[in-house]
Amino acid sequence: MLLLTLAGVRAEGAIYLDGYQMNVLIGNLGGTFLLLRPGNPAGGGLNAGHADRLREGCRRLSGRRAGLFEGTFYKDNAVRGSSINLIEWRDAKGPCFNINFYTLPGENKKDVCAELESMVKEALGEEMRDYELDYRKIWFEPALISPALPHVQCLAAAAEEVLKAKPVITTISKQDAFVLTNHARIPTVSFGPASRVSGKGAFHNVDECLAVEEAWTGCRIAGNAVFRWLEI
């Protein structure tokens, strides 16, 4: 779709088959992550005490931010109560703490970073000097489209017909669909199955899997939505 857009082909909208739980996803959160790189990790590992304190700081900050999701299509977002998370990480530079965070529309990046760094300082105190703070440069943007758009309604109707229940219309966490919605001006709705049957399928984990029946159900819904859209 991006290549077609660059070639001058315009679309009224797009259905992006990347989602979860058969929800109709009309937007996404933004954000990136903050890496805390220890200057001299003992034995190549991370400080367990620091991990506990940072994890608690993330939990508290997530709790304070949960209210920001209220009254919007982000209120049912899966990460509403856990919008700041600590991951013990390792990359080419070695072990580090990864503070993964999500942002809402209208939030100022500098303000969000200041809030995060304040939390880290509170958690680590003077020991914060033992770390280098490094933000990942790719920053996802929040995006949102109207639930009244024809292709959103087609997808919701198709899901209801197959599932025999009204689908949840909500938003997903970070997703690259914002490029189409915000920059190509092609309103994009996302949809996909994940783990409703198998209980597995945590995003990007090595044991990610999907029941065949669930994949087939998702394909039926997507196909039904396209046929409905073409009939308008």
N, C-alpha and C positions, 0 to 999 in steps of 0.2 A: 504493500500500500504506500509506503514511503517512496519507493522508486517510481511508482505511477504518479504520485503527487509531484515529485521533482520533474517528471516528464510532462507535466501540465494537465494530467487527467484528474478531474475533480470528482469527488464522491459526495453524495448527500449524507452518508454516514457509514460506519463500519461496525461489524460484529467481530470481536476479537475472541477467539476460542482459547481463552486462558483464564480460568477462574477456579472456584471451589464450591462445593456443597450445593450445586445446581442453583445458586443465587444469581439474580440478575444484577450485575455490577455496573452502576452508572458513574463511577468515579474511583479515585484512588487517593491515598495519602501521599505526602511527600516525605523527604528526609534523606538521611544518609547514615554514616556511622563515624564515631570518634574513636580513634585508636590511642591507647595509652601504652607506649613502648618503654619498658624498664631500661634504665641505663646500664644496669649490671645484674641481670636475673640470676639468682643463686642457683647454681647447678643447671642452668638452662630452663628452669621452671618459673612459675609465677607465684607470687606471695599469696598463700591461702587466706591469711588474715585480711589482706587488702581486697581479695575477691569477695569475702563475706561482707565487708563494709560497703564496697561499691554496689554489690547486689542489693543490699538493703536500701542504699541511696536511690537506686533505680526504681525499686518498688515504691518508695515514698513519692518520688517525683511523678511516677506514672499515676499514682492515686490522685495527686493534686491536679494533674492535667486531664483526668477523665471527664471532668465537668465541661471542658471545652467542646466535647463531642456532642453534648446534649442539644436538642432542638434542630439538628441537621440530619442529612442523609448519612452522616458519619456516626450517628449514635449507636447503630447496630454493627459497627465495624468490629471485626474479630480481635483487633489489638487495642480496643478502647481502654481496657484496664491494664494493659501492659505495653504502653507506647514507648517505654524506655527499657531496654534489656541489656544485661551483661552477658557476653559470650567470651569464654577463654579461647583464644585464637592463636594460630601460628601461621606465619607466611614466610616469604623468602628472607625477611629480616629477623626472623626469630619469633619467640612467643610474645604475646601482647594481650591486653584486655581490649575487647571490642564492645563499645557501647552503641548499640543499634537503636536508632530513634526515628520517630515519625512526626511529621508536621501537618498542620491543617491550613486551609486557605487563609491568606491574610496575615500569617505569622511572619515576623521579620527574622531573617536568618541570624543576624547579629544578636538579637534578643534571645533566641533559642540557644545559641552557642554559649552566651553568657550564663544562662540558667543551668545548662549542663555543666559548665566548668565550675560554677558555684557549688553544685552538688558534689562534684569530684573533690573539690577543695575541702568541703565540709566532711566528706568521708575519709580522706587521707590526711588532712591536716598538713603539717610540715613535710610529711613523707611524699607529698605531691611532687616535690622537687626531684624525686628519684625517677620521674617519668617525663617522656617527651609526648606532647599532645599532637596528634596528626589527624586531621579530618580527611575523609575520602573525598576527592574532588568531584566525583559524579554525585550530583544532588538531585534526587527525584522531586518533581513538582506535584503538588496536589492538583487534582482535576475533578470536574463534576459537570454532568450534562443533565438536561431536563428529563424526568421520567415520562413526560408526555410526548416525547419524540416518537414518530411512527415505528422506527426499528426497535425501540425499547418496548413499546407496546406489543409489537409482533412477537418478540422474544418471550415476554411475560405470558402472553396468551398461549404460545406454543408449549411453554413449560407447564402451564396449568393443565392443558389438554392431556399431556403425557403423564404427568405426575399425579393428576387428580387432586391437586391442591394448589393454592396460590403460592407462587414463589416469593421469596424475600427479595425486595428491591433495596439494595444497600451499596456499599463501597468495599473495595479491597485495600490491602496495605500498599506497599510500593509496587508500581507496575509501569512498564514503559509505554503503555497506551496514552500517557499524558502527552507524548510527542505528537500523536495524531490530533488529540483533542485541543491542546493548547497552541500548538505551533502550525500544524497543517490546517487547523480549523475544520477538521472532520470529526464530528461528535462520535465517540466510540463507546459502545457498550460491550462489556466482557461477560463471558459465560463459560462454565466448565464444571465437570464433576471432580470430586476428590473424597475418598475415604468414608463415604457415608455407610458403605457396607462392610468393608474390610477392617476399618478402624486404623488403617495405616495411611501413609501418603503425606506425612509431614513434608512441607515444601523443601526440596533440594537435599533431602536426606538420602543416604545410600540405599535404604530399604524402601524407597518410595514405590508404591504400586497402586494399581487400580483394578477392581473387579471387572471382568469382561462385560458382565451385564450392565454395570454402571457406565462403561464407555459407550455401549450400544444405546443406552437410554439418552446419554448426552448427545450422541450423533443424531438420533431421531428428533430431539428438541431443536437442535441447530438447523437441521434440514427443514423442519416444519416452519421455523421462523423465517428462513429465506424464502420459502414458497409464499408465505403470507405477505412478506414485504413486496415481492414481485407482483402480487395481485392487487396492490393498492393503486 
